Amino acid sequence: MSAHTITKRFNPLQYLSFKGPYKTLHMTWFAFFLTFMAWFNMAPLATTMKAQIGLSAQDIKVLLICNVALTIPARIVIGMLLDRFGPRKVYSWLLWVMAIPCWVFAFSTNMTQLVITRLLLGCIGAGFVIGIRMVAEWFPPRDVGEAEGIYGGFGNFGSAASAMLLPVIALNFFGGEDGWRYAIVLTGVTCFIYGFIYFFNVQDTPPGQVYHKPKRAGAMEVTSWGSLYGLIFMQLPMLAALGLLNWKLHNLNFLPTQGAHVVYGILVATFLFQGWKAWTVNAPQIREGYQEDDKWNFRQVAVLDFAYFVTFGSELAVVSMLPWFFQDTWSLTPQVAGAIAASFAFMNLFARPMGGFLSDRLGSRTKTLLVLLLGLSVGYMLMAQLNSTWPVWLAVCVTMTCSFFVQAGEGAVYAIVPLVKKRVTGQIAGMVGAYGNVGAVTFLTVFSLVSNASTFFYTIGACAIVCAGGALFLKEPKGSFADVHHCESNGPETSAAAAEPATVSA
């Protein structure tokens, strides 16, 4: 791709438009933004909740674990629903349904109510997956990276918006002892109302285009025996992450030993069921065979899973420990340490779209991801060197540089996801997104077991090097820089889906 072509194509002002694909992009990132505001509405109000309801520090830890526990399976389930019913319906229903546990959580008065509603509300974190496919439907492959980057970067900012706005709203608009409750209710009300706005103002595809659906439901569709075995194996880390969360809850004395064993049994049964389902859905068709043009390799998804494991997974883990790290290392006030930690999340507004932009413009999506993963590794290795002898300003610079590579890497991952196999994009996005949460659980567990932050940062850096090695085996998707998606040509995939009616806006 020539520099002339790059200059000619890039026009940032086009994203200020509210017509056609840009309207869909803006309405979809705002839906994602609201889901993240609701998902992270507890953390900034936790101290007030603790005082009013009489919770212990251990109770808060339990609730924070519950907040992410069901997000992993929810992203898989939402991915399946998305490919079957389309993003317009699934996003709207998610916003409507998740408002209910949000409201119940706000008025809960005991730990049992809080745990149940927080577990359910964690499912709203699956909203991210829906927009990935919606944006991919509206933007051509050559521009999908930066569009997905804007969607992810601006949407992710919802967690920072919660941290900044909810305490102010609780204190200045509602006041009193129950101000925090009404602030949380407000996030649910906003989601509920926006669900209707979204439903009546977007459609799944541009006019005249077909929404491609999987040929079979119940498990991700793969096209070879090796891919089928890989699909079954890749369920293990996700269930292991849930096992880790179960172990944590048991160690915090929230789950009795018997209850923890029951959960382990459920996880084993789930793995066996998922393996059986993947086999029954895919084996008959693999025996019959696929046309060569319709085949795809699950290895692509596995590499992207682990790339997101180390990018988004490390972001969630580092954001969780960064305030403590700066406060403890440089004896900063909680306010200053919190502001520095927030700047890590602020980088999403710039870095994630930049990752997608670079993936679109540098001529190779796989090499772009490889370089960003290596940069991420170097960034964490440098963070492992930070100690009180470093000036704070220099430590912040190192942290922000590392943050850029982390979030640009996230953008580069999701610049590839929609191009792997369009008709199962929702399920692919769901699995890759779930692996981000697996990474967060893994790295936070490492942090709880090691004696210093350096070991924690070294661990992430080493994982990034391994993932970069895996990226060497990532093949450039077909038509990575084309004007239309590969499956929109006159190939077998188009004819297979032609019988499915296009989704029409209400």
Order of alpha helices (4+ residues) and beta strands (2+ residues): alpha-alpha-alpha-alpha-alpha-alpha-alpha-alpha-alpha-alpha-alpha-alpha-alpha-alpha-alpha-alpha-alpha-alpha-alpha-alpha-alpha
